[in-house]
Amino acid sequence: MNFILPLRFRQKTLFYGIAILAVISIVFSIIGFEYMDEQDLAALNTEHSTQAPTGNVNVIINTQAKTLELYNDGQIYKKYRIAVGKSKTPTPIGEWNVVWKDYNWGTGFGTRWMGLNVPWGTYGIHGTNKPWSIGQFASHGCIRLRNKDVEELFEWIPIGTPVRIEGRTSKVKRDLKYKTSGPDVVALQLKLKELGYFQGRADGLFGTITEDAIKTYQTDKGLTSTGIATSEFCGALGI
């Protein structure tokens, strides 16, 4: 009996010792991660500018690199690391504008919200209460920044600011025609723009400019000029 009690005591002491070491390890890992994370984030910031840009600004978001670039009079001004949509809820590729701004827009959206004019859903650039998700495919389609970053950007870009989102486009699986809309229309518009037939914005809205571009392309290729992009037509374009 005298032997068993000390053994149990030693086992319990060993258990608590391991637990304490595990907690200490986690704490130092978090501190180290936060430090490295700050260094990584700082490395993205062009000239680490904290002054507001004075020229015309626009934003380019790359969903594969998971970066947001702010441009001032056509020159890159600052770059931020972001989180973007998961594969099942992708961030909308296309050419948009900031159409409204708000504070503390809702739970999980951080301290600032900048809404985009995407016609098939509510998408925006916002902060987050999950800063560890930055740099990941983690959202339901919106663009997340750290709260300190989105607060800075919020003050620098006005309503109407152009926002171009680049990345993998949607596969076209249906016939596209006048008054249809969606991410597949963006894919069509971007392809027509690449081929030199479309001069409008890739906004996912199939209007007369898109229709006329298709008709011109069909005529040039000896096809019947219908202005309709069938799934077969889009397949031939590689989209």
TILOVO-480536 format. One line per field, with one value per residue: x, y, z of N, C-alpha, C, O in turn; residue number from 1. Coordinates in steps of 0.02 Angstrom, whole numbers, m for minus. Each point is the difference from the previous one (the first is absolute). Layout:
REM TILOVO-480536
n.u: [X | ...]
n.v: [Y | ...]
n.w: [Z | ...]
ca.u: [X | ...]
ca.v: [Y | ...]
ca.w: [Z | ...]
c.u: [X | ...]
c.v: [Y | ...]
c.w: [Z | ...]
o.u: [X | ...]
o.v: [Y | ...]
o.w: [Z | ...]
resi: [NUM | ...]
This chain:
REM TILOVO-480536
n.u: [41 | 70 | m14 | m83 | m2 | 82 | m23 | m67 | 51 | 58 | m63 | m31 | 74 | 12 | m78 | 5 | 66 | m39 | m64 | 55 | 45 | m75 | m27 | 71 | m8 | m82 | 16 | 67 | m61 | m63 | 50 | 29 | m81 | m25 | 70 | m4 | m76 | 29 | 60 | m55 | m49 | 65 | 16 | m93 | 28 | m71 | 108 | m50 | m30 | 41 | 70 | m67 | m51 | 87 | 42 | 25 | m97 | 85 | m93 | 97 | m90 | 78 | m79 | 45 | 3 | m103 | m20 | 37 | m37 | 73 | m91 | 107 | m105 | m74 | 1 | 69 | m101 | m83 | 75 | m92 | 29 | m12 | m101 | 23 | m52 | m85 | 52 | m18 | 91 | m11 | 111 | m76 | 3 | 91 | m82 | 65 | m96 | 77 | m58 | 70 | m31 | 71 | m72 | 101 | 62 | 93 | m86 | 86 | m71 | 7 | 105 | 39 | m61 | 39 | m93 | m17 | 43 | 16 | 12 | 100 | 31 | m12 | 31 | 74 | 12 | 51 | m53 | 70 | m84 | 17 | 34 | m43 | m96 | 38 | m40 | m102 | 4 | m20 | 23 | m67 | 107 | m32 | m7 | 63 | m44 | 112 | m27 | 88 | m7 | m60 | 47 | 86 | m7 | m29 | 93 | 37 | m65 | 16 | m83 | m19 | 30 | 69 | m81 | 112 | m90 | 98 | m10 | m9 | 22 | m90 | m19 | 40 | m83 | 27 | m109 | 81 | m68 | m39 | 67 | 72 | m16 | 90 | 10 | m99 | m78 | m1 | m41 | m113 | m51 | 2 | m80 | m105 | m10 | m17 | m109 | m16 | m44 | 71 | m87 | m73 | m92 | 99 | m90 | 45 | 34 | m78 | 92 | m44 | 29 | m56 | m97 | 5 | 16 | m90 | m71 | 35 | m15 | m101 | m22 | 39 | m75 | m48 | 9 | m59 | m29 | 47 | 111 | m10 | m2 | 2 | m74 | m82 | m88 | m79 | m78 | m79 | m79 | m60 | m105]
n.v: [m61 | m52 | m111 | m58 | m4 | m52 | m109 | m33 | m16 | m97 | m90 | m9 | m42 | m112 | m56 | m1 | m83 | m105 | m28 | m23 | m102 | m77 | m4 | m51 | m112 | m43 | m7 | m81 | m93 | m7 | m23 | m108 | m66 | 10 | m54 | m111 | m26 | 16 | m85 | m91 | 6 | m15 | m111 | m22 | 22 | 12 | m33 | m101 | 0 | 96 | 12 | 79 | m90 | 25 | m103 | m10 | m6 | m71 | m59 | m32 | m52 | m23 | m32 | 21 | 100 | 4 | 38 | 68 | 10 | 49 | 25 | 24 | 32 | m77 | 69 | m85 | m20 | m69 | m47 | m43 | m18 | m80 | 35 | m105 | 31 | m32 | m97 | m25 | 43 | m39 | 13 | 76 | m91 | 64 | 38 | 12 | m2 | 77 | m82 | m71 | 92 | m77 | 47 | m44 | m24 | m35 | m56 | 27 | 84 | m51 | 38 | m78 | 88 | m85 | 62 | m111 | 57 | m58 | m14 | m49 | 106 | m57 | 87 | m58 | 112 | m94 | 53 | 9 | m76 | 9 | 59 | m67 | 61 | 77 | 36 | 32 | m112 | 109 | 63 | 82 | 26 | m3 | 112 | m91 | 74 | 13 | m35 | m52 | m109 | m78 | m22 | m72 | m112 | m44 | m3 | m104 | m77 | 64 | 61 | m108 | m9 | 42 | m72 | 6 | m54 | m9 | m44 | m75 | m13 | 66 | m98 | 14 | 30 | 107 | m17 | 36 | 43 | 38 | 77 | m43 | m78 | 64 | m73 | m54 | 53 | m19 | m97 | 0 | 40 | m67 | m79 | 25 | m1 | m98 | m29 | 51 | m84 | m28 | 67 | m85 | 30 | m26 | 36 | m56 | 99 | m80 | 64 | 104 | 45 | m29 | 50 | 105 | 4 | m17 | 85 | 77 | m21 | 17 | 107 | 44 | m30 | 97 | 66 | m90 | 80 | m73 | m7 | m89 | 20 | m41 | m74 | m15 | 69 | m13 | m77 | 39 | 44 | m96 | 16]
n.w: [0 | 73 | m24 | 49 | 112 | 53 | 12 | 83 | 99 | 19 | 31 | 108 | 75 | 2 | 59 | 113 | 38 | 1 | 89 | 97 | 13 | 33 | 110 | 72 | 3 | 64 | 111 | 40 | 21 | 95 | 100 | 23 | 42 | 109 | 70 | 20 | 81 | 108 | 44 | 38 | 102 | 91 | 18 | 60 | 105 | m86 | 3 | m9 | m108 | 41 | m88 | 41 | m42 | m65 | m18 | m110 | 58 | 16 | m27 | 49 | m44 | 76 | m74 | m100 | m50 | m44 | m105 | 81 | m105 | 69 | m62 | m23 | m26 | 35 | 87 | m28 | 44 | m36 | 70 | m49 | 106 | m78 | 32 | m34 | m95 | 66 | 20 | 108 | 48 | m105 | 9 | 33 | m66 | 2 | m67 | 91 | 59 | 26 | 49 | 54 | 59 | 42 | 74 | 22 | m91 | 50 | 44 | 66 | 26 | 100 | m12 | m70 | m38 | m63 | 7 | m16 | m87 | 93 | m110 | 13 | 19 | 96 | m64 | 61 | 7 | 34 | 84 | 87 | 3 | m112 | 89 | 80 | 5 | 73 | m99 | 39 | m19 | 13 | m90 | 39 | 16 | 108 | 0 | 19 | 73 | m6 | 103 | 47 | m28 | 54 | 99 | m2 | m7 | 99 | 64 | m18 | 47 | m90 | 45 | m20 | 108 | m78 | m32 | m3 | m41 | 54 | m104 | 82 | m110 | 2 | 50 | m104 | 69 | m22 | m23 | m68 | 78 | m98 | 47 | m75 | 79 | 15 | 85 | m8 | 60 | 111 | 38 | 8 | 91 | 90 | 2 | 31 | 111 | 54 | m8 | 99 | 60 | 80 | m21 | m7 | 55 | 46 | m59 | m86 | m41 | 3 | m17 | 3 | 99 | 94 | 25 | 39 | 111 | 64 | 20 | 74 | 109 | 47 | 25 | 97 | 78 | m30 | 91 | 31 | m74 | 72 | m10 | m67 | 110 | m105 | 38 | m77 | m1 | 79 | m26 | m72 | 67 | 5 | m41]
ca.u: [m41 | 45 | 31 | m51 | m19 | 50 | m2 | m58 | 17 | 47 | m35 | m41 | 46 | 24 | m56 | m8 | 59 | m8 | m54 | 26 | 47 | m40 | m30 | 54 | 19 | m52 | 3 | 58 | m13 | m45 | 39 | 44 | m41 | m24 | 57 | 15 | m56 | 8 | 56 | m24 | m47 | 38 | 39 | m44 | m20 | 45 | 26 | m32 | m30 | m56 | m32 | m52 | 18 | m28 | m25 | m57 | 17 | m37 | 20 | 4 | 2 | 20 | m26 | 47 | 54 | m34 | 25 | m37 | 46 | m28 | 38 | m7 | 18 | 27 | 59 | m16 | 11 | 6 | m26 | m24 | m18 | m72 | m33 | m50 | m51 | 14 | m15 | m73 | m28 | 57 | m2 | m21 | 47 | m32 | 17 | m54 | 12 | m25 | m64 | m19 | 48 | m35 | 38 | m27 | m57 | m33 | 43 | 49 | 24 | 50 | m18 | m18 | m29 | m4 | m39 | 13 | m61 | m5 | m73 | m32 | 8 | 28 | 72 | 34 | 66 | m16 | 45 | m18 | 14 | 41 | 60 | 40 | m22 | 31 | 47 | m31 | m64 | m38 | m62 | m57 | 5 | 25 | 72 | 14 | 64 | 4 | m37 | 42 | 11 | m62 | m14 | 42 | m25 | m66 | 8 | 38 | m35 | m68 | m52 | 12 | 67 | 1 | 30 | 6 | 16 | 29 | 6 | m29 | m69 | m48 | m12 | m66 | m37 | m67 | m2 | m1 | m31 | m19 | m31 | 23 | 54 | 32 | 72 | 17 | m2 | 66 | 49 | m10 | 21 | 73 | 27 | m11 | 47 | 66 | 2 | m6 | m68 | m42 | 32 | m34 | 24 | m20 | m42 | m46 | m66 | m1 | m37 | 7 | 71 | 21 | m35 | 31 | 67 | m9 | m21 | 58 | 44 | m32 | 5 | 70 | 18 | m44 | m55 | m63 | 5 | m59 | 11 | m10 | 59 | m22 | 53 | 46 | 38 | 46 | 49 | 48 | 43 | 42 | m24]
ca.v: [61 | 57 | 6 | 18 | 70 | 42 | m12 | 37 | 71 | 17 | m1 | 60 | 56 | m3 | 19 | 73 | 30 | m3 | 46 | 68 | 9 | 6 | 66 | 48 | m8 | 31 | 73 | 25 | m11 | 54 | 62 | m4 | 4 | 68 | 41 | m17 | 22 | 72 | 11 | m18 | 51 | 61 | m9 | 11 | 69 | 40 | 59 | 3 | 67 | 12 | 61 | m12 | 17 | 65 | m2 | m44 | m66 | m59 | m59 | m64 | m56 | m63 | m51 | m56 | 24 | 24 | 67 | 59 | 53 | 67 | 39 | 72 | 26 | m54 | m29 | m35 | 42 | m43 | m67 | m32 | m70 | m6 | m66 | 1 | m52 | m72 | m26 | m5 | 68 | 39 | 73 | 14 | 29 | 51 | 71 | 27 | 64 | 7 | 36 | 28 | m11 | 1 | m20 | m55 | m20 | m58 | m48 | m35 | 42 | 47 | 69 | 39 | m36 | 36 | m43 | 1 | m5 | m65 | m6 | m63 | m13 | 53 | m12 | 61 | 0 | 15 | m26 | m67 | m18 | m60 | 23 | m57 | m24 | 40 | m40 | m65 | m4 | m11 | 37 | m19 | 37 | 68 | 10 | 18 | 28 | 14 | 60 | 59 | 13 | 23 | 67 | 45 | 1 | 32 | 73 | 20 | m11 | 26 | m35 | 5 | m26 | m62 | m58 | m57 | m63 | m46 | m68 | m51 | 16 | m55 | m36 | 13 | m62 | 16 | 50 | 68 | 47 | 66 | 5 | m49 | 26 | m50 | m6 | m27 | 57 | 32 | m41 | 15 | 69 | 3 | m33 | 44 | 56 | m26 | m8 | 66 | 13 | 30 | 59 | 21 | m27 | m69 | 10 | m56 | 17 | m9 | 55 | 9 | 2 | m70 | m29 | 25 | m30 | m69 | 3 | 18 | m58 | m51 | 22 | m6 | m70 | m33 | m33 | 37 | 54 | m4 | 36 | m48 | m42 | m66 | m37 | m25 | 59 | 16 | m55 | 12 | 55 | m25 | 24]
ca.w: [0 | 2 | m66 | m50 | 6 | m33 | m72 | m27 | 6 | m53 | m63 | m4 | m9 | m69 | m44 | 5 | m29 | m73 | m19 | 6 | m56 | m61 | 0 | m13 | m70 | m41 | 9 | m37 | m72 | m22 | m2 | m58 | m60 | m8 | m21 | m69 | m41 | m8 | m46 | m67 | m22 | m12 | m62 | m56 | m5 | m39 | 35 | 65 | 4 | 45 | m23 | m49 | m69 | m19 | m69 | m14 | 27 | m21 | 38 | m37 | 45 | m31 | 45 | 6 | 44 | 61 | 14 | m23 | m17 | m8 | m49 | 2 | m66 | m41 | 31 | 61 | 59 | 59 | m10 | 61 | m3 | 10 | m6 | m53 | 5 | m6 | m68 | m9 | 4 | m25 | m7 | m70 | m47 | m42 | 7 | 42 | 33 | 69 | m6 | 65 | 54 | 65 | 59 | 40 | m42 | 27 | 35 | m42 | m55 | 24 | 16 | m59 | m56 | m63 | m43 | m72 | m40 | m33 | m11 | 21 | 72 | 42 | 10 | 19 | 32 | 70 | 52 | 23 | 70 | m5 | m35 | m22 | m66 | m52 | m38 | m14 | m34 | 62 | 7 | m41 | m63 | 13 | 9 | 69 | 21 | 72 | 15 | m5 | m71 | m31 | 26 | m39 | m69 | 2 | m2 | m59 | m64 | 1 | m38 | m72 | m16 | m38 | 32 | m47 | 34 | m47 | 24 | m44 | m19 | 1 | m63 | m28 | m9 | m25 | m53 | 26 | m47 | 26 | 66 | 49 | 42 | 41 | m7 | m66 | m46 | 9 | m37 | m71 | m13 | 4 | m59 | m57 | 9 | m18 | m73 | m30 | m24 | 53 | 27 | 62 | 64 | 13 | 59 | 8 | m27 | m73 | m31 | m72 | m19 | m4 | m57 | m62 | m6 | m24 | m70 | m40 | m1 | m42 | m70 | m21 | m5 | m48 | 35 | 0 | 50 | 44 | 63 | 55 | 12 | 23 | 37 | m50 | m21 | 55 | 2 | m53 | 23 | 55 | 66]
c.u: [43 | 34 | m48 | m16 | 52 | 0 | m57 | 14 | 47 | m34 | m42 | 43 | 26 | m53 | m8 | 60 | m3 | m52 | 24 | 48 | m37 | m30 | 53 | 20 | m51 | 4 | 58 | m9 | m44 | 38 | 45 | m38 | m22 | 58 | 16 | m55 | 5 | 55 | m21 | m45 | 37 | 37 | m43 | m12 | 53 | 18 | m33 | m36 | m59 | m37 | m51 | 24 | m36 | m29 | m62 | 19 | m43 | 30 | 3 | 9 | 18 | m20 | 48 | 59 | m27 | 31 | m48 | 51 | m38 | 45 | m17 | 25 | 37 | 62 | m19 | 21 | 9 | m33 | m18 | m12 | m72 | m20 | m53 | m46 | 26 | m19 | m74 | m34 | 54 | m13 | m15 | 53 | m37 | 23 | m58 | 17 | m23 | m63 | m29 | 50 | m37 | 48 | m35 | m63 | m37 | 50 | 45 | 29 | 50 | m27 | m20 | m26 | m1 | m33 | 16 | m65 | m2 | m74 | m32 | 9 | 28 | 72 | 33 | 70 | m12 | 54 | m22 | 13 | 40 | 65 | 45 | m20 | 32 | 55 | m28 | m59 | m51 | m69 | m56 | m2 | 26 | 76 | 12 | 70 | 2 | m36 | 42 | 13 | m63 | m19 | 41 | m27 | m67 | 5 | 30 | m39 | m73 | m50 | 11 | 68 | m4 | 37 | 0 | 22 | 22 | 5 | m30 | m73 | m43 | m5 | m71 | m35 | m71 | 5 | m6 | m28 | m19 | m41 | 16 | 57 | 30 | 75 | 22 | m3 | 65 | 53 | m5 | 26 | 76 | 32 | m8 | 45 | 70 | 9 | m8 | m69 | m44 | 38 | m32 | 32 | m26 | m39 | m53 | m70 | 2 | m46 | 14 | 73 | 27 | m31 | 32 | 70 | m5 | m20 | 59 | 48 | m29 | 5 | 71 | 20 | m45 | m57 | m64 | 1 | m64 | 7 | m9 | 63 | m25 | 58 | 52 | 46 | 54 | 54 | 53 | 48 | 45 | m22 | m59]
c.v: [63 | 12 | 26 | 75 | 47 | m8 | 39 | 75 | 22 | 1 | 63 | 62 | 4 | 24 | 76 | 36 | 3 | 49 | 72 | 16 | 9 | 69 | 53 | m2 | 33 | 75 | 29 | m9 | 55 | 66 | 1 | 7 | 72 | 45 | m13 | 24 | 74 | 15 | m15 | 54 | 64 | m4 | 13 | 75 | 42 | 64 | 10 | 67 | 1 | 64 | m16 | 18 | 63 | 1 | m42 | m72 | m54 | m60 | m60 | m55 | m63 | m56 | m58 | 20 | 23 | 67 | 53 | 55 | 65 | 40 | 74 | 29 | m53 | m33 | m35 | 41 | m42 | m67 | m31 | m75 | m8 | m74 | 7 | m61 | m71 | m23 | m4 | 67 | 49 | 76 | 17 | 35 | 52 | 70 | 36 | 70 | m5 | 43 | 22 | m20 | 5 | m22 | m59 | m29 | m60 | m47 | m37 | 41 | 52 | 70 | 43 | m46 | 46 | m46 | 10 | m12 | m65 | m16 | m63 | m16 | 59 | m17 | 66 | m13 | 19 | m27 | m69 | m8 | m66 | 18 | m56 | m27 | 39 | m42 | m68 | 8 | m16 | 31 | m30 | 39 | 71 | 1 | 24 | 30 | 2 | 66 | 63 | 18 | 27 | 70 | 52 | 7 | 36 | 76 | 23 | m8 | 24 | m46 | 13 | m27 | m64 | m56 | m57 | m62 | m51 | m70 | m49 | 16 | m63 | m32 | 14 | m66 | 11 | 49 | 69 | 48 | 64 | m6 | m57 | 32 | m57 | m2 | m29 | 55 | 39 | m37 | 14 | 69 | 6 | m33 | 43 | 61 | m21 | m6 | 66 | 19 | 37 | 57 | 23 | m28 | m71 | m1 | m55 | 13 | m3 | 53 | 5 | 1 | m71 | m34 | 22 | m30 | m71 | m1 | 16 | m60 | m54 | 17 | m10 | m73 | m39 | m38 | 41 | 50 | 3 | 43 | m44 | m43 | m66 | m33 | m29 | 56 | 16 | m54 | 9 | 56 | m22 | 24 | m42]
c.w: [0 | m67 | m53 | 2 | m32 | m76 | m32 | 3 | m55 | m69 | m10 | m11 | m71 | m48 | 0 | m30 | m75 | m24 | 2 | m57 | m66 | m6 | m17 | m73 | m46 | 3 | m41 | m75 | m27 | m6 | m61 | m65 | m13 | m24 | m73 | m47 | m13 | m50 | m71 | m28 | m18 | m66 | m61 | m13 | m35 | 37 | 69 | 12 | 49 | m18 | m54 | m70 | m22 | m71 | m8 | 21 | m33 | 36 | m47 | 52 | m39 | 47 | 9 | 46 | 67 | 23 | m27 | m11 | m10 | m47 | 6 | m65 | m41 | 27 | 65 | 61 | 63 | m14 | 67 | m11 | 21 | 5 | m53 | 7 | m7 | m71 | m13 | 3 | m23 | 1 | m73 | m42 | m42 | 16 | 34 | 23 | 72 | m4 | 66 | 52 | 66 | 55 | 34 | m32 | 27 | 33 | m49 | m56 | 22 | 9 | m59 | m55 | m61 | m51 | m74 | m39 | m41 | m7 | 27 | 74 | 37 | 16 | 18 | 26 | 72 | 47 | 22 | 74 | 2 | m37 | m24 | m68 | m57 | m34 | m20 | m47 | 54 | 2 | m42 | m65 | 9 | 7 | 70 | 7 | 76 | 13 | m8 | m73 | m33 | 24 | m38 | m71 | m5 | m7 | m66 | m66 | 6 | m34 | m74 | m20 | m40 | 37 | m51 | 39 | m52 | 31 | m50 | m14 | 0 | m69 | m24 | m15 | m26 | m57 | 32 | m53 | 37 | 65 | 48 | 40 | 40 | m11 | m68 | m53 | 6 | m40 | m75 | m17 | 1 | m61 | m62 | 3 | m20 | m75 | m37 | m25 | 51 | 33 | 66 | 62 | 9 | 65 | 10 | m25 | m77 | m29 | m74 | m22 | m8 | m61 | m66 | m10 | m27 | m73 | m46 | m7 | m45 | m74 | m26 | m11 | m48 | 31 | m6 | 58 | 42 | 62 | 61 | 7 | 28 | 39 | m47 | m25 | 52 | 7 | m52 | 18 | 58 | 68 | 24]
o.u: [m16 | 20 | 19 | m5 | m19 | 11 | 9 | m18 | m7 | 16 | m2 | m17 | 5 | 16 | m6 | m7 | 17 | 9 | m16 | m2 | 20 | 0 | m12 | 12 | 18 | m6 | m8 | 25 | 11 | m8 | 5 | 23 | 3 | m10 | 8 | 14 | m12 | m5 | 17 | 4 | m16 | 7 | 27 | m18 | 54 | m44 | 10 | 0 | m42 | m47 | 12 | 35 | m55 | m31 | m37 | 53 | m57 | 55 | m45 | 46 | m30 | 29 | m2 | 22 | 38 | 21 | m36 | 38 | m50 | 60 | m58 | 60 | 50 | 25 | m40 | 56 | 42 | m48 | 36 | m18 | m24 | 39 | m33 | 7 | 50 | m32 | m22 | m58 | 26 | m57 | 30 | 20 | m58 | 48 | m53 | 51 | m45 | 3 | m45 | 34 | m48 | 52 | m61 | m54 | m59 | 60 | m22 | 45 | 16 | m60 | m27 | 17 | m19 | 31 | 14 | m46 | m8 | m36 | m62 | m11 | 17 | 14 | m22 | 23 | m29 | 46 | m42 | 45 | 8 | 10 | 39 | 37 | m5 | 40 | 36 | m26 | m11 | m39 | 9 | m51 | 25 | 33 | m25 | 48 | m52 | m2 | m24 | 8 | 3 | m30 | m24 | m8 | m13 | m41 | m5 | 15 | m37 | 20 | 13 | 13 | m35 | 53 | m53 | 51 | m37 | 6 | m8 | m39 | 25 | 7 | m47 | 25 | m41 | 54 | m40 | 22 | 10 | m48 | m27 | 30 | m30 | 26 | 55 | 36 | 27 | 41 | 52 | 35 | 30 | 51 | 47 | 23 | 36 | 54 | 4 | m7 | m51 | 56 | 22 | 56 | m57 | 26 | m42 | m45 | 38 | m61 | 27 | 16 | 37 | 33 | 10 | 20 | 41 | 26 | 7 | 26 | 36 | 12 | 10 | 44 | 4 | m27 | 3 | 14 | m47 | m49 | 1 | 26 | m10 | 57 | 59 | 60 | 58 | 58 | 59 | 56 | 46 | 41 | m27]
o.v: [49 | 56 | 38 | 32 | 44 | 48 | 31 | 37 | 52 | 43 | 30 | 44 | 53 | 36 | 31 | 54 | 50 | 33 | 40 | 54 | 40 | 30 | 45 | 51 | 34 | 34 | 49 | 40 | 25 | 37 | 50 | 33 | 24 | 43 | 47 | 22 | 23 | 46 | 37 | 18 | 33 | 50 | 16 | 19 | 11 | 41 | 52 | 26 | m44 | 20 | m44 | 50 | 14 | 49 | m12 | m25 | 12 | 4 | m9 | 2 | m14 | m8 | m34 | m40 | 7 | 8 | m11 | 18 | 3 | 4 | 18 | m3 | 16 | m47 | 25 | 26 | 16 | m5 | 8 | m21 | 35 | m45 | 52 | m38 | m13 | 37 | 10 | 7 | 39 | 23 | m30 | 56 | m10 | 10 | 9 | 29 | m38 | 56 | 43 | m51 | 38 | m30 | m3 | 0 | m8 | 8 | m27 | m22 | 46 | 10 | 55 | m59 | 58 | m48 | 56 | m31 | 2 | 0 | m3 | m57 | 51 | m48 | 54 | m57 | 53 | m35 | m32 | 32 | m30 | m21 | 8 | m40 | m21 | m33 | m42 | 55 | m58 | m17 | m50 | 4 | 30 | m52 | 53 | m22 | m5 | 43 | 50 | 59 | 48 | 38 | 55 | 56 | 35 | 31 | 59 | 34 | m21 | m47 | 57 | m7 | m47 | 12 | m25 | 1 | m16 | m7 | 17 | 13 | m56 | 34 | 0 | m41 | m46 | 28 | 10 | m2 | 7 | m39 | m3 | 49 | m53 | 34 | 14 | m3 | 25 | 31 | 6 | 9 | 34 | 24 | 6 | 25 | 38 | 12 | 3 | 47 | 28 | m9 | 50 | m25 | m16 | m17 | 4 | m42 | 36 | m8 | m46 | m21 | m15 | m37 | m41 | m13 | m20 | m40 | m30 | m13 | m30 | m44 | m24 | m15 | m61 | m47 | 59 | m18 | 36 | 21 | 24 | m26 | m8 | 22 | m4 | m10 | 12 | 15 | m15 | 2 | 36 | 2 | 13]
o.w: [m34 | m16 | m44 | m52 | m38 | m36 | m52 | m46 | m31 | m42 | m54 | m39 | m30 | m47 | m53 | m30 | m31 | m51 | m45 | m29 | m42 | m54 | m40 | m31 | m48 | m51 | m35 | m40 | m55 | m48 | m35 | m46 | m56 | m42 | m39 | m56 | m57 | m40 | m47 | m58 | m49 | m35 | m54 | m56 | 26 | 13 | 31 | 55 | 0 | 34 | m42 | m8 | 23 | m20 | 48 | m19 | m20 | 27 | m42 | 41 | m52 | 54 | 51 | 41 | 48 | 57 | m48 | 45 | m36 | 11 | 14 | m15 | m33 | m30 | 39 | 3 | 42 | m39 | 49 | m55 | 45 | m13 | m6 | 47 | m33 | m37 | m57 | m22 | 40 | m4 | m45 | 14 | m18 | 38 | m29 | m18 | 17 | m24 | 2 | m6 | 7 | m12 | 3 | 30 | m13 | m8 | m51 | m35 | m38 | 9 | 9 | m5 | 5 | m24 | m22 | 26 | m61 | 50 | 4 | 20 | m31 | 37 | m21 | 6 | 13 | m21 | m32 | 28 | 53 | m57 | m47 | m30 | m58 | 33 | m26 | m10 | 16 | 44 | m35 | m34 | m48 | 2 | 20 | m31 | 33 | m44 | m25 | m16 | m39 | m37 | m14 | m25 | m49 | m33 | m18 | m48 | 45 | m35 | m20 | m60 | 20 | 30 | m19 | 35 | m47 | 61 | m59 | 45 | m1 | m51 | 39 | m39 | 0 | m12 | 45 | m58 | 60 | 3 | 55 | m21 | 9 | m45 | m23 | m50 | m50 | m33 | m34 | m50 | m42 | m25 | m39 | m51 | m33 | m27 | m61 | m39 | m18 | 23 | 29 | m1 | m18 | 53 | 44 | 9 | m32 | m4 | m31 | m56 | m47 | m36 | m45 | m56 | m41 | m39 | m53 | m54 | m41 | m41 | m56 | m41 | m5 | m30 | m17 | 57 | m17 | 30 | 56 | m49 | 60 | m3 | 16 | m9 | m16 | 14 | 12 | m24 | 20 | 47 | 54]
resi: [1 | 2 | 3 | 4 | 5 | 6 | 7 | 8 | 9 | 10 | 11 | 12 | 13 | 14 | 15 | 16 | 17 | 18 | 19 | 20 | 21 | 22 | 23 | 24 | 25 | 26 | 27 | 28 | 29 | 30 | 31 | 32 | 33 | 34 | 35 | 36 | 37 | 38 | 39 | 40 | 41 | 42 | 43 | 44 | 45 | 46 | 47 | 48 | 49 | 50 | 51 | 52 | 53 | 54 | 55 | 56 | 57 | 58 | 59 | 60 | 61 | 62 | 63 | 64 | 65 | 66 | 67 | 68 | 69 | 70 | 71 | 72 | 73 | 74 | 75 | 76 | 77 | 78 | 79 | 80 | 81 | 82 | 83 | 84 | 85 | 86 | 87 | 88 | 89 | 90 | 91 | 92 | 93 | 94 | 95 | 96 | 97 | 98 | 99 | 100 | 101 | 102 | 103 | 104 | 105 | 106 | 107 | 108 | 109 | 110 | 111 | 112 | 113 | 114 | 115 | 116 | 117 | 118 | 119 | 120 | 121 | 122 | 123 | 124 | 125 | 126 | 127 | 128 | 129 | 130 | 131 | 132 | 133 | 134 | 135 | 136 | 137 | 138 | 139 | 140 | 141 | 142 | 143 | 144 | 145 | 146 | 147 | 148 | 149 | 150 | 151 | 152 | 153 | 154 | 155 | 156 | 157 | 158 | 159 | 160 | 161 | 162 | 163 | 164 | 165 | 166 | 167 | 168 | 169 | 170 | 171 | 172 | 173 | 174 | 175 | 176 | 177 | 178 | 179 | 180 | 181 | 182 | 183 | 184 | 185 | 186 | 187 | 188 | 189 | 190 | 191 | 192 | 193 | 194 | 195 | 196 | 197 | 198 | 199 | 200 | 201 | 202 | 203 | 204 | 205 | 206 | 207 | 208 | 209 | 210 | 211 | 212 | 213 | 214 | 215 | 216 | 217 | 218 | 219 | 220 | 221 | 222 | 223 | 224 | 225 | 226 | 227 | 228 | 229 | 230 | 231 | 232 | 233 | 234 | 235 | 236 | 237 | 238 | 239]
